Amino acid sequence: MQITENHRQYWQKNLNITAILMAVWFVVTFVMAYFARDLNFVFFGWPFSFWAAAQGSLVVYVAIIWYYAHYMNKLDHAHGVAEVEED
């Protein structure tokens, strides 16, 4: 199969968005957890670091998944590789 410029652009955009979203994931998972111990105030009866780790990161993970699916759907349509929906 010959790789066209369209395929090359599609794959490059896919790799770029994946790298960006993985960097966001890394920051939320490791960097925020490292600095969470400095968040020493109480939030709804619990330490704020607990809330940031337990709730905030999950919200960010869901947002990353939603954004990736939305972005790739638009990219698929733009490059003509979208799946055909059946009724």
Buried (B, 14 or more C-beta within 10 A) or exposed (E): EEEEEEEEEBEEBBEEBEEBBEEBBEEBBEEBBEEBEEBEEEEEEEBBBBBBBEEBBEEBBEEBEEBBEEBBEEBBEEBEEEEEEEE
